[in-house]
Amino acid sequence: MRFARSLQGRLAFAIGSSVALVWVITALITASTIRHEMDEVFDSALEETAQRILPLAVQELFGAEDDGTEQLISTLREHEEFLTYVVRDRAGRVLLRSHDANTRDFPPFQKTGFSQTETHIFYFDAALDGDFTIAVAEPLWHRDEAARETLMALGLPLFFLLPLTLGGIWLLLRIMLGPLRGFRDEVAARDGRDLTPVDTGRLPTEITPVAEAVNALLERLQRTLEAERSFAANAAHELRTPVAAALAQIQRLQAETAEDATRKRANDVEISLKRLNRLSEKLMQMARAEGASLRVDTPHDLVQVLGMVADDFAHVDHDNRLELNLPDQPVMSRIDPDAFAIAVRNLLENALRHGDASAPVSMELGKDGTVKVVNAGSVVPPDELQTLTQRFARRDRNADGSGLGLAIVQVIADGTGGRLELCSPATGRTDGFEAILHPAQF
């Protein structure tokens, strides 16, 4: 059997086993002590019975006319006789016996005192210098039965109370270890957006140093993550100005030059600068999604936010590929509108950039706040589908894009308690790609 790894299981097993072992040992010692005392009581009863009956028997038999027959003591009513006796003369002839006594069970008189056979224990005594002897017998099964019933009386409470005791120990340990489970749950709830210290007020003093060490680690992690996010955001922000200036210079160079080779080289530089500009924008969005609170106190209408995002795309989508399906009623949500707009924008950019250029892109907002974006295109294998939310993950390394779009949406979904679902082929189709954003609360 595999030993329990949990502290609660180990303590319950150790304490329960110790209690059970102590109880069993105590019961055995008690039973042995009681058996010894019972033997003394039974021996005393045998001796006292002999010393009471023998004088009466001598008085009755002494001087009486001996006709050679034994006298049988009758009983007033039928009952089970545990002590039987036989009175004999010097020659060993039975003069008197109890009604249940079997003379074949009684050995001849040897000396005063106790004796034992395989079936009985005896007490012998004599009077008038051995002219009269008495033997009082008790069957051994009587003593064994009394000892067995005593042991059962001690063992039955152990049989019934031990499970209750173990259950009580387990319940008590569960209550006492409740703060540890709470501490575990609080630590498990921490993530990159919540690295606040864990409350250590209810923890036992033995665990407090561990909790303080965890809080110190969380503090160091928070400082590290904040430094990384700040660096990424600042670097992306600082890149925008020189990249914009470089783009302006390249575009001016394109307009001023008449050489085809120079114009082609300027075009290549412009493409690279635009790609760098998009990358810096994505890095700023990632820093925004990871570092800020993604929920607000005042609900906002997602229909309006989605409409503004669609209007922005209408200026660049000259083929009018975007098909928008919005509900007639407002869809209120506490998700940060900027974060929601960033998520939807990345879903649309991903669909327009990587989908079939000749097919439309459908975007639908459900009444529960679910956003569905569907585009045509080749089917994405399941193993590749699982990696698309990783940072800088792209199916085609030569394709345009930074590989951060779906990763940003995943971060926003996790930050709002929602879920991002990717399907390929799209629902109800044999091809295409479908992204579904399920916000948690609206």
C-alpha positions as a LaTeX table, in Angstrom:
\begin{tabular}{lrrr}
\hline
Residue & $x$ (\AA) & $y$ (\AA) & $z$ (\AA) \\
\hline
Met1 & 0.00 & 0.00 & 0.00 \\
Arg2 & 1.31 & 3.40 & $-0.96$ \\
Phe3 & 1.84 & 5.65 & 2.05 \\
Ala4 & $-0.15$ & 8.88 & 2.08 \\
Arg5 & 1.84 & 11.84 & 0.80 \\
Ser6 & $-0.39$ & 14.55 & 2.26 \\
Leu7 & 0.38 & 15.93 & 5.69 \\
Gln8 & $-3.22$ & 15.41 & 6.74 \\
Gly9 & $-3.15$ & 11.77 & 5.64 \\
Arg10 & 0.17 & 11.10 & 7.39 \\
Leu11 & $-0.94$ & 12.70 & 10.66 \\
Ala12 & $-4.30$ & 10.91 & 10.58 \\
Phe13 & $-2.61$ & 7.58 & 9.89 \\
Ala14 & 0.08 & 8.08 & 12.54 \\
Ile15 & $-2.27$ & 9.33 & 15.27 \\
Gly16 & $-4.99$ & 6.82 & 14.43 \\
Ser17 & $-2.54$ & 3.91 & 14.40 \\
Ser18 & $-1.02$ & 5.03 & 17.69 \\
Val19 & $-4.44$ & 5.36 & 19.34 \\
Ala20 & $-5.51$ & 1.95 & 18.02 \\
Leu21 & $-2.25$ & 0.31 & 19.15 \\
Val22 & $-2.44$ & 1.87 & 22.63 \\
Trp23 & $-6.08$ & 0.87 & 22.91 \\
Val24 & $-5.37$ & $-2.75$ & 21.91 \\
Ile25 & $-2.41$ & $-3.03$ & 24.29 \\
Thr26 & $-4.45$ & $-1.49$ & 27.10 \\
Ala27 & $-7.32$ & $-3.87$ & 26.40 \\
Leu28 & $-4.99$ & $-6.89$ & 26.47 \\
Ile29 & $-3.32$ & $-5.75$ & 29.70 \\
Thr30 & $-6.72$ & $-5.05$ & 31.24 \\
Ala31 & $-8.06$ & $-8.44$ & 30.15 \\
Ser32 & $-4.99$ & $-10.19$ & 31.60 \\
Thr33 & $-5.35$ & $-8.31$ & 34.87 \\
Ile34 & $-9.07$ & $-9.06$ & 35.06 \\
Arg35 & $-8.42$ & $-12.75$ & 34.31 \\
His36 & $-5.90$ & $-12.90$ & 37.16 \\
Glu37 & $-8.33$ & $-11.21$ & 39.56 \\
Met38 & $-11.15$ & $-13.48$ & 38.41 \\
Asp39 & $-9.00$ & $-16.55$ & 39.07 \\
Glu40 & $-8.36$ & $-15.28$ & 42.58 \\
Val41 & $-12.07$ & $-14.69$ & 43.13 \\
Phe42 & $-13.00$ & $-18.11$ & 41.76 \\
Asp43 & $-10.27$ & $-19.80$ & 43.83 \\
Ser44 & $-11.52$ & $-18.00$ & 46.89 \\
Ala45 & $-15.06$ & $-19.15$ & 46.11 \\
Leu46 & $-13.88$ & $-22.77$ & 45.84 \\
Glu47 & $-12.02$ & $-22.59$ & 49.13 \\
Glu48 & $-14.85$ & $-20.84$ & 50.95 \\
Thr49 & $-17.40$ & $-23.32$ & 49.61 \\
Ala50 & $-15.33$ & $-26.22$ & 50.86 \\
Gln51 & $-14.80$ & $-24.66$ & 54.31 \\
Arg52 & $-18.52$ & $-23.97$ & 54.70 \\
Ile53 & $-19.84$ & $-27.32$ & 53.45 \\
Leu54 & $-17.31$ & $-29.65$ & 55.10 \\
Pro55 & $-18.21$ & $-28.79$ & 58.75 \\
Leu56 & $-21.90$ & $-29.18$ & 57.96 \\
Ala57 & $-21.26$ & $-32.49$ & 56.21 \\
Val58 & $-19.17$ & $-33.80$ & 59.16 \\
Gln59 & $-21.88$ & $-32.82$ & 61.60 \\
Glu60 & $-24.46$ & $-34.59$ & 59.48 \\
Leu61 & $-22.44$ & $-37.74$ & 58.86 \\
Phe62 & $-20.52$ & $-38.16$ & 62.12 \\
Gly63 & $-22.18$ & $-40.74$ & 64.29 \\
Ala64 & $-24.83$ & $-41.45$ & 61.67 \\
Glu65 & $-25.57$ & $-45.05$ & 60.88 \\
Asp66 & $-23.54$ & $-46.08$ & 57.89 \\
Asp67 & $-25.62$ & $-48.24$ & 55.57 \\
Gly68 & $-23.09$ & $-48.05$ & 52.72 \\
Thr69 & $-25.06$ & $-45.72$ & 50.50 \\
Glu70 & $-24.06$ & $-42.22$ & 49.46 \\
Gln71 & $-26.24$ & $-39.22$ & 50.13 \\
Leu72 & $-27.26$ & $-36.96$ & 47.25 \\
Ile73 & $-28.07$ & $-33.37$ & 48.05 \\
Ser74 & $-31.27$ & $-32.47$ & 46.26 \\
Thr75 & $-31.98$ & $-29.01$ & 44.89 \\
Leu76 & $-34.99$ & $-26.81$ & 45.38 \\
Arg77 & $-35.22$ & $-25.98$ & 41.65 \\
Glu78 & $-33.38$ & $-26.92$ & 38.53 \\
His79 & $-30.38$ & $-24.67$ & 37.78 \\
Glu80 & $-26.96$ & $-24.86$ & 36.22 \\
Glu81 & $-24.44$ & $-25.74$ & 38.89 \\
Phe82 & $-20.96$ & $-24.30$ & 38.34 \\
Leu83 & $-19.53$ & $-25.52$ & 41.68 \\
Thr84 & $-19.96$ & $-29.20$ & 42.52 \\
Tyr85 & $-18.56$ & $-31.09$ & 45.51 \\
Val86 & $-17.99$ & $-34.61$ & 46.81 \\
Val87 & $-17.46$ & $-35.67$ & 50.46 \\
Arg88 & $-15.53$ & $-38.91$ & 51.02 \\
Asp89 & $-14.33$ & $-40.94$ & 53.98 \\
Arg90 & $-10.79$ & $-42.07$ & 54.65 \\
Ala91 & $-11.21$ & $-45.04$ & 52.35 \\
Gly92 & $-12.31$ & $-42.80$ & 49.47 \\
Arg93 & $-15.93$ & $-43.90$ & 49.60 \\
Val94 & $-18.36$ & $-41.15$ & 48.51 \\
Leu95 & $-20.57$ & $-40.18$ & 51.43 \\
Leu96 & $-22.15$ & $-37.01$ & 50.11 \\
Arg97 & $-22.24$ & $-35.18$ & 46.76 \\
Ser98 & $-24.08$ & $-32.34$ & 45.10 \\
His99 & $-26.85$ & $-33.21$ & 42.68 \\
Asp100 & $-24.80$ & $-32.31$ & 39.57 \\
Ala101 & $-21.51$ & $-33.84$ & 40.69 \\
Asn102 & $-20.05$ & $-36.63$ & 38.55 \\
Thr103 & $-17.77$ & $-38.71$ & 40.81 \\
Arg104 & $-15.68$ & $-39.80$ & 37.82 \\
Asp105 & $-14.49$ & $-36.22$ & 37.43 \\
Phe106 & $-13.14$ & $-36.08$ & 41.01 \\
Pro107 & $-9.67$ & $-37.49$ & 41.59 \\
Pro108 & $-8.85$ & $-39.07$ & 44.98 \\
Phe109 & $-7.76$ & $-36.87$ & 47.86 \\
Gln110 & $-4.00$ & $-36.27$ & 47.97 \\
Lys111 & $-3.52$ & $-33.16$ & 50.06 \\
Thr112 & $-5.24$ & $-29.98$ & 51.07 \\
Gly113 & $-5.12$ & $-27.30$ & 48.42 \\
Phe114 & $-5.78$ & $-26.71$ & 44.77 \\
Ser115 & $-5.43$ & $-29.19$ & 41.95 \\
Gln116 & $-6.31$ & $-29.14$ & 38.27 \\
Thr117 & $-7.18$ & $-31.65$ & 35.59 \\
Glu118 & $-7.85$ & $-31.19$ & 31.90 \\
Thr119 & $-11.48$ & $-30.28$ & 32.55 \\
His120 & $-11.75$ & $-28.98$ & 36.14 \\
Ile121 & $-9.99$ & $-27.12$ & 38.89 \\
Phe122 & $-10.42$ & $-28.51$ & 42.42 \\
Tyr123 & $-9.99$ & $-27.47$ & 46.01 \\
Phe124 & $-9.42$ & $-30.27$ & 48.54 \\
Asp125 & $-9.83$ & $-30.05$ & 52.32 \\
Ala126 & $-10.00$ & $-32.54$ & 55.21 \\
Ala127 & $-11.47$ & $-32.79$ & 58.69 \\
Leu128 & $-10.97$ & $-35.04$ & 61.74 \\
Asp129 & $-7.45$ & $-35.98$ & 60.72 \\
Gly130 & $-8.54$ & $-37.10$ & 57.29 \\
Asp131 & $-11.59$ & $-39.11$ & 58.25 \\
Phe132 & $-13.64$ & $-36.84$ & 56.05 \\
Thr133 & $-12.43$ & $-35.08$ & 52.89 \\
Ile134 & $-14.14$ & $-32.74$ & 50.49 \\
Ala135 & $-13.39$ & $-31.85$ & 46.89 \\
Val136 & $-15.05$ & $-28.79$ & 45.33 \\
Ala137 & $-14.82$ & $-28.62$ & 41.54 \\
Glu138 & $-15.35$ & $-25.90$ & 38.98 \\
Pro139 & $-15.25$ & $-26.60$ & 35.22 \\
Leu140 & $-12.49$ & $-24.80$ & 33.35 \\
Trp141 & $-14.87$ & $-23.77$ & 30.58 \\
His142 & $-16.71$ & $-21.60$ & 33.10 \\
Arg143 & $-13.62$ & $-19.53$ & 33.77 \\
Asp144 & $-12.72$ & $-19.45$ & 30.06 \\
Glu145 & $-16.21$ & $-18.25$ & 29.19 \\
Ala146 & $-16.07$ & $-15.51$ & 31.82 \\
Ala147 & $-12.66$ & $-14.36$ & 30.52 \\
Arg148 & $-13.88$ & $-14.47$ & 26.92 \\
Glu149 & $-16.98$ & $-12.41$ & 27.72 \\
Thr150 & $-14.81$ & $-9.90$ & 29.57 \\
Leu151 & $-12.49$ & $-9.62$ & 26.58 \\
Met152 & $-15.49$ & $-9.17$ & 24.30 \\
Ala153 & $-16.81$ & $-6.44$ & 26.58 \\
Leu154 & $-13.46$ & $-4.66$ & 26.20 \\
Gly155 & $-13.14$ & $-5.35$ & 22.48 \\
Leu156 & $-16.60$ & $-4.35$ & 21.30 \\
Pro157 & $-16.15$ & $-0.68$ & 22.29 \\
Leu158 & $-12.82$ & $-0.79$ & 20.43 \\
Phe159 & $-14.57$ & $-2.22$ & 17.36 \\
Phe160 & $-17.26$ & 0.46 & 17.33 \\
Leu161 & $-15.45$ & 3.43 & 18.83 \\
Leu162 & $-12.18$ & 3.08 & 16.95 \\
Pro163 & $-13.71$ & 4.08 & 13.57 \\
Leu164 & $-15.44$ & 7.00 & 15.30 \\
Thr165 & $-12.13$ & 7.96 & 16.90 \\
Leu166 & $-10.30$ & 7.79 & 13.58 \\
Gly167 & $-13.05$ & 9.82 & 11.92 \\
Gly168 & $-12.86$ & 12.41 & 14.68 \\
Ile169 & $-9.08$ & 12.60 & 14.32 \\
Trp170 & $-9.41$ & 13.05 & 10.55 \\
Leu171 & $-12.09$ & 15.75 & 10.98 \\
Leu172 & $-10.07$ & 17.56 & 13.63 \\
Leu173 & $-6.96$ & 17.49 & 11.45 \\
Arg174 & $-8.96$ & 18.76 & 8.50 \\
Ile175 & $-10.22$ & 21.68 & 10.59 \\
Met176 & $-6.78$ & 22.42 & 12.00 \\
Leu177 & $-5.15$ & 22.25 & 8.55 \\
Gly178 & $-7.81$ & 24.49 & 7.00 \\
Pro179 & $-5.50$ & 27.55 & 7.04 \\
Leu180 & $-2.88$ & 25.55 & 5.11 \\
Arg181 & $-5.41$ & 24.68 & 2.41 \\
Gly182 & $-6.47$ & 28.31 & 2.25 \\
Phe183 & $-2.83$ & 29.33 & 1.90 \\
Arg184 & $-2.36$ & 26.77 & $-0.88$ \\
Asp185 & $-5.45$ & 28.05 & $-2.73$ \\
Glu186 & $-4.32$ & 31.66 & $-2.43$ \\
Val187 & $-0.87$ & 30.83 & $-3.79$ \\
Ala188 & $-2.43$ & 28.82 & $-6.64$ \\
Ala189 & $-4.66$ & 31.80 & $-7.51$ \\
Arg190 & $-1.68$ & 34.08 & $-8.05$ \\
Asp191 & $-0.57$ & 34.73 & $-11.63$ \\
Gly192 & 1.30 & 37.31 & $-13.64$ \\
Arg193 & $-1.41$ & 39.93 & $-13.04$ \\
Asp194 & $-1.85$ & 39.26 & $-9.32$ \\
Leu195 & 1.31 & 38.83 & $-7.27$ \\
Thr196 & $-0.01$ & 40.47 & $-4.09$ \\
Pro197 & 1.22 & 39.01 & $-0.77$ \\
Val198 & $-0.68$ & 36.08 & 0.72 \\
Asp199 & $-2.40$ & 36.60 & 4.06 \\
Thr200 & $-0.43$ & 34.82 & 6.81 \\
Gly201 & $-2.55$ & 35.86 & 9.80 \\
Arg202 & $-4.36$ & 32.51 & 10.24 \\
Leu203 & $-1.35$ & 30.28 & 9.63 \\
Pro204 & 0.35 & 28.33 & 12.45 \\
Thr205 & 3.68 & 29.70 & 13.64 \\
Glu206 & 5.50 & 26.68 & 12.15 \\
Ile207 & 4.23 & 27.53 & 8.64 \\
Thr208 & 4.51 & 31.33 & 8.89 \\
Pro209 & 8.20 & 31.39 & 7.81 \\
Val210 & 7.29 & 29.39 & 4.68 \\
Ala211 & 4.47 & 31.83 & 3.88 \\
Glu212 & 6.76 & 34.81 & 4.42 \\
Ala213 & 9.32 & 33.27 & 2.08 \\
Val214 & 6.59 & 32.75 & $-0.55$ \\
Asn215 & 5.50 & 36.38 & $-0.16$ \\
Ala216 & 9.09 & 37.53 & $-0.58$ \\
Leu217 & 9.37 & 35.44 & $-3.73$ \\
Leu218 & 6.10 & 36.90 & $-5.06$ \\
Glu219 & 7.41 & 40.40 & $-4.40$ \\
Arg220 & 10.62 & 39.69 & $-6.31$ \\
Leu221 & 8.64 & 38.18 & $-9.17$ \\
Gln222 & 6.39 & 41.22 & $-9.29$ \\
Arg223 & 9.34 & 43.59 & $-9.45$ \\
Thr224 & 10.91 & 41.48 & $-12.21$ \\
Leu225 & 7.72 & 41.29 & $-14.26$ \\
Glu226 & 7.03 & 44.99 & $-13.85$ \\
Ala227 & 10.55 & 45.77 & $-14.99$ \\
Glu228 & 10.17 & 43.52 & $-18.05$ \\
Arg229 & 6.75 & 44.96 & $-18.95$ \\
Ser230 & 7.96 & 48.49 & $-18.42$ \\
Phe231 & 11.00 & 47.85 & $-20.60$ \\
Ala232 & 8.88 & 46.28 & $-23.36$ \\
Ala233 & 6.32 & 49.09 & $-23.28$ \\
Asn234 & 8.93 & 51.85 & $-23.14$ \\
Ala235 & 11.04 & 50.24 & $-25.83$ \\
Ala236 & 8.01 & 49.82 & $-28.11$ \\
His237 & 6.92 & 53.39 & $-27.44$ \\
Glu238 & 10.37 & 54.84 & $-28.04$ \\
Leu239 & 10.68 & 52.89 & $-31.29$ \\
Arg240 & 7.59 & 54.47 & $-32.77$ \\
Thr241 & 9.10 & 57.93 & $-33.22$ \\
Pro242 & 12.37 & 56.91 & $-34.95$ \\
Val243 & 10.51 & 54.30 & $-37.03$ \\
Ala244 & 7.95 & 56.92 & $-38.11$ \\
Ala245 & 10.77 & 59.32 & $-38.95$ \\
Ala246 & 12.59 & 56.64 & $-40.91$ \\
Leu247 & 9.39 & 55.79 & $-42.79$ \\
Ala248 & 8.95 & 59.44 & $-43.72$ \\
Gln249 & 12.53 & 59.66 & $-44.98$ \\
Ile250 & 12.16 & 56.46 & $-47.02$ \\
Gln251 & 8.89 & 57.63 & $-48.55$ \\
Arg252 & 10.52 & 60.98 & $-49.40$ \\
Leu253 & 13.45 & 59.12 & $-50.93$ \\
Gln254 & 11.03 & 57.09 & $-53.04$ \\
Ala255 & 9.39 & 60.26 & $-54.31$ \\
Glu256 & 12.69 & 62.01 & $-55.11$ \\
Thr257 & 14.68 & 59.18 & $-56.69$ \\
Ala258 & 14.37 & 58.23 & $-60.33$ \\
Glu259 & 16.55 & 55.11 & $-60.21$ \\
Asp260 & 14.63 & 51.85 & $-60.24$ \\
Ala261 & 17.23 & 50.03 & $-58.12$ \\
Thr262 & 17.17 & 52.74 & $-55.46$ \\
Arg263 & 13.37 & 52.82 & $-55.46$ \\
Lys264 & 13.20 & 49.03 & $-55.10$ \\
Arg265 & 15.67 & 49.12 & $-52.22$ \\
Ala266 & 13.65 & 51.91 & $-50.59$ \\
Asn267 & 10.50 & 49.81 & $-50.96$ \\
Asp268 & 12.17 & 46.89 & $-49.18$ \\
Val269 & 13.28 & 49.20 & $-46.38$ \\
Glu270 & 9.74 & 50.61 & $-46.11$ \\
Ile271 & 8.28 & 47.12 & $-45.79$ \\
Ser272 & 10.75 & 46.26 & $-43.02$ \\
Leu273 & 10.04 & 49.52 & $-41.18$ \\
Lys274 & 6.28 & 48.94 & $-41.37$ \\
Arg275 & 6.79 & 45.44 & $-40.00$ \\
Leu276 & 8.88 & 46.86 & $-37.17$ \\
Asn277 & 6.20 & 49.47 & $-36.51$ \\
Arg278 & 3.52 & 46.76 & $-36.26$ \\
Leu279 & 5.75 & 44.71 & $-33.95$ \\
Ser280 & 6.26 & 47.66 & $-31.62$ \\
Glu281 & 2.50 & 48.22 & $-31.59$ \\
Lys282 & 1.89 & 44.55 & $-30.70$ \\
Leu283 & 4.47 & 44.72 & $-27.92$ \\
Met284 & 2.69 & 47.75 & $-26.48$ \\
Gln285 & $-0.62$ & 45.87 & $-26.65$ \\
Met286 & 0.92 & 42.86 & $-24.92$ \\
Ala287 & 2.33 & 45.07 & $-22.16$ \\
Arg288 & $-1.08$ & 46.73 & $-21.82$ \\
Ala289 & $-2.85$ & 43.37 & $-21.57$ \\
Glu290 & $-0.42$ & 41.94 & $-19.02$ \\
Gly291 & 0.15 & 44.96 & $-16.82$ \\
Ala292 & $-3.23$ & 46.69 & $-16.43$ \\
Ser293 & $-6.54$ & 45.74 & $-14.90$ \\
Leu294 & $-8.84$ & 44.33 & $-17.56$ \\
Arg295 & $-12.07$ & 45.05 & $-15.70$ \\
Val296 & $-13.80$ & 48.34 & $-14.97$ \\
Asp297 & $-16.47$ & 49.32 & $-12.46$ \\
Thr298 & $-18.87$ & 50.82 & $-15.00$ \\
Pro299 & $-20.37$ & 48.49 & $-17.63$ \\
His300 & $-19.87$ & 49.40 & $-21.30$ \\
Asp301 & $-21.82$ & 48.47 & $-24.40$ \\
Leu302 & $-19.76$ & 46.03 & $-26.43$ \\
Val303 & $-21.85$ & 46.75 & $-29.54$ \\
Gln304 & $-20.54$ & 50.31 & $-29.67$ \\
Val305 & $-16.94$ & 49.21 & $-29.08$ \\
Leu306 & $-17.21$ & 46.58 & $-31.81$ \\
Gly307 & $-18.78$ & 49.11 & $-34.18$ \\
Met308 & $-15.87$ & 51.52 & $-33.71$ \\
Val309 & $-13.35$ & 48.75 & $-34.39$ \\
Ala310 & $-15.23$ & 47.77 & $-37.54$ \\
Asp311 & $-15.23$ & 51.39 & $-38.71$ \\
Asp312 & $-11.45$ & 51.54 & $-38.30$ \\
Phe313 & $-11.05$ & 48.43 & $-40.44$ \\
Ala314 & $-13.40$ & 49.84 & $-43.08$ \\
His315 & $-10.78$ & 52.48 & $-43.92$ \\
Val316 & $-8.10$ & 49.88 & $-44.68$ \\
Asp317 & $-10.31$ & 47.03 & $-45.93$ \\
His318 & $-10.84$ & 48.29 & $-49.46$ \\
Asp319 & $-12.25$ & 44.94 & $-50.59$ \\
Asn320 & $-15.04$ & 45.18 & $-48.00$ \\
Arg321 & $-14.41$ & 41.63 & $-46.84$ \\
Leu322 & $-15.66$ & 42.22 & $-43.28$ \\
Glu323 & $-19.21$ & 41.03 & $-42.59$ \\
Leu324 & $-20.50$ & 42.33 & $-39.26$ \\
Asn325 & $-23.39$ & 40.77 & $-37.36$ \\
Leu326 & $-24.33$ & 42.72 & $-34.21$ \\
Pro327 & $-27.36$ & 42.33 & $-31.93$ \\
Asp328 & $-30.06$ & 44.98 & $-31.86$ \\
Gln329 & $-29.89$ & 45.34 & $-28.09$ \\
Pro330 & $-26.89$ & 46.62 & $-26.09$ \\
Val331 & $-24.55$ & 44.01 & $-24.65$ \\
Met332 & $-23.24$ & 45.37 & $-21.36$ \\
Ser333 & $-19.94$ & 44.19 & $-19.93$ \\
Arg334 & $-17.40$ & 45.19 & $-17.27$ \\
Ile335 & $-14.45$ & 44.20 & $-19.43$ \\
Asp336 & $-12.17$ & 47.15 & $-20.12$ \\
Pro337 & $-13.30$ & 48.58 & $-23.49$ \\
Asp338 & $-9.71$ & 49.23 & $-24.63$ \\
Ala339 & $-8.73$ & 45.64 & $-23.83$ \\
Phe340 & $-11.83$ & 44.34 & $-25.61$ \\
Ala341 & $-11.05$ & 46.48 & $-28.64$ \\
Ile342 & $-7.45$ & 45.21 & $-28.69$ \\
Ala343 & $-8.64$ & 41.58 & $-28.56$ \\
Val344 & $-11.21$ & 42.05 & $-31.36$ \\
Arg345 & $-8.75$ & 44.01 & $-33.49$ \\
Asn346 & $-6.21$ & 41.20 & $-33.27$ \\
Leu347 & $-8.81$ & 38.58 & $-34.14$ \\
Leu348 & $-9.86$ & 40.56 & $-37.21$ \\
Glu349 & $-6.29$ & 41.25 & $-38.29$ \\
Asn350 & $-5.48$ & 37.56 & $-37.99$ \\
Ala351 & $-8.52$ & 36.58 & $-40.06$ \\
Leu352 & $-7.99$ & 39.21 & $-42.77$ \\
Arg353 & $-4.24$ & 38.61 & $-43.04$ \\
His354 & $-4.13$ & 34.80 & $-42.97$ \\
Gly355 & $-7.54$ & 33.90 & $-44.44$ \\
Asp356 & $-8.49$ & 33.47 & $-48.06$ \\
Ala357 & $-8.07$ & 36.92 & $-49.64$ \\
Ser358 & $-11.03$ & 36.35 & $-51.96$ \\
Ala359 & $-13.47$ & 35.25 & $-49.25$ \\
Pro360 & $-15.27$ & 37.40 & $-46.65$ \\
Val361 & $-14.50$ & 37.46 & $-42.93$ \\
Ser362 & $-17.50$ & 37.11 & $-40.61$ \\
Met363 & $-17.59$ & 38.70 & $-37.17$ \\
Glu364 & $-20.56$ & 38.05 & $-34.84$ \\
Leu365 & $-21.33$ & 39.35 & $-31.35$ \\
Gly366 & $-23.73$ & 37.22 & $-29.34$ \\
Lys367 & $-26.20$ & 38.51 & $-26.76$ \\
Asp368 & $-24.08$ & 36.88 & $-24.06$ \\
Gly369 & $-20.99$ & 38.78 & $-25.24$ \\
Thr370 & $-19.41$ & 35.93 & $-27.18$ \\
Val371 & $-17.37$ & 37.11 & $-30.18$ \\
Lys372 & $-16.99$ & 34.80 & $-33.19$ \\
Val373 & $-14.62$ & 35.55 & $-36.06$ \\
Val374 & $-14.67$ & 33.16 & $-39.03$ \\
Asn375 & $-12.54$ & 33.23 & $-42.18$ \\
Ala376 & $-12.07$ & 30.89 & $-45.12$ \\
Gly377 & $-8.80$ & 29.13 & $-45.78$ \\
Ser378 & $-6.98$ & 25.84 & $-45.46$ \\
Val379 & $-7.55$ & 23.66 & $-42.42$ \\
Val380 & $-5.05$ & 24.06 & $-39.58$ \\
Pro381 & $-3.88$ & 20.70 & $-38.18$ \\
Pro382 & $-4.80$ & 20.10 & $-34.51$ \\
Asp383 & $-1.17$ & 19.98 & $-33.34$ \\
Glu384 & $-0.48$ & 23.37 & $-34.93$ \\
Leu385 & $-3.78$ & 24.76 & $-33.66$ \\
Gln386 & $-2.68$ & 24.29 & $-30.06$ \\
Thr387 & 0.49 & 26.34 & $-30.59$ \\
Leu388 & $-1.07$ & 29.40 & $-32.24$ \\
Thr389 & $-1.65$ & 31.18 & $-28.91$ \\
Gln390 & 2.03 & 31.00 & $-28.06$ \\
Arg391 & 4.08 & 34.14 & $-28.52$ \\
Phe392 & 5.71 & 34.59 & $-31.93$ \\
Ala393 & 4.01 & 31.39 & $-33.18$ \\
Arg394 & 3.21 & 31.45 & $-36.90$ \\
Arg395 & 2.23 & 28.68 & $-39.31$ \\
Asp396 & 4.23 & 30.24 & $-42.13$ \\
Arg397 & 7.46 & 31.96 & $-41.13$ \\
Asn398 & 7.44 & 33.89 & $-44.40$ \\
Ala399 & 3.90 & 35.19 & $-43.89$ \\
Asp400 & 3.28 & 38.77 & $-42.87$ \\
Gly401 & 2.62 & 39.24 & $-39.16$ \\
Ser402 & 4.35 & 39.29 & $-35.78$ \\
Gly403 & 3.00 & 36.06 & $-34.29$ \\
Leu404 & 1.63 & 37.96 & $-31.28$ \\
Gly405 & $-2.01$ & 38.55 & $-32.26$ \\
Leu406 & $-3.62$ & 35.40 & $-30.83$ \\
Ala407 & $-1.19$ & 35.44 & $-27.91$ \\
Ile408 & $-2.48$ & 38.91 & $-26.96$ \\
Val409 & $-6.08$ & 37.70 & $-27.23$ \\
Gln410 & $-5.24$ & 34.72 & $-25.02$ \\
Val411 & $-3.70$ & 37.01 & $-22.38$ \\
Ile412 & $-6.80$ & 39.24 & $-22.40$ \\
Ala413 & $-9.11$ & 36.22 & $-22.18$ \\
Asp414 & $-7.17$ & 34.85 & $-19.19$ \\
Gly415 & $-7.09$ & 38.27 & $-17.55$ \\
Thr416 & $-10.87$ & 38.65 & $-17.76$ \\
Gly417 & $-11.57$ & 35.09 & $-16.66$ \\
Gly418 & $-12.78$ & 34.20 & $-20.14$ \\
Arg419 & $-11.73$ & 31.63 & $-22.68$ \\
Leu420 & $-10.36$ & 31.66 & $-26.23$ \\
Glu421 & $-11.48$ & 28.77 & $-28.41$ \\
Leu422 & $-9.87$ & 28.04 & $-31.78$ \\
Cys423 & $-11.48$ & 25.70 & $-34.32$ \\
Ser424 & $-10.38$ & 24.49 & $-37.72$ \\
Pro425 & $-12.30$ & 23.73 & $-39.83$ \\
Ala426 & $-14.86$ & 26.33 & $-38.81$ \\
Thr427 & $-18.19$ & 25.20 & $-37.38$ \\
Gly428 & $-20.48$ & 23.87 & $-40.11$ \\
Arg429 & $-17.75$ & 24.06 & $-42.78$ \\
Thr430 & $-15.12$ & 21.80 & $-44.27$ \\
Asp431 & $-12.45$ & 24.50 & $-44.32$ \\
Gly432 & $-11.63$ & 27.78 & $-42.67$ \\
Phe433 & $-10.65$ & 29.00 & $-39.24$ \\
Glu434 & $-12.87$ & 30.09 & $-36.34$ \\
Ala435 & $-11.87$ & 32.03 & $-33.21$ \\
Ile436 & $-14.40$ & 32.33 & $-30.38$ \\
Leu437 & $-13.82$ & 34.66 & $-27.43$ \\
His438 & $-15.93$ & 33.77 & $-24.41$ \\
Pro439 & $-15.81$ & 36.53 & $-21.79$ \\
Ala440 & $-16.55$ & 35.30 & $-18.29$ \\
Gln441 & $-18.94$ & 37.97 & $-17.03$ \\
Phe442 & $-20.94$ & 40.80 & $-18.52$ \\
\hline
\end{tabular}
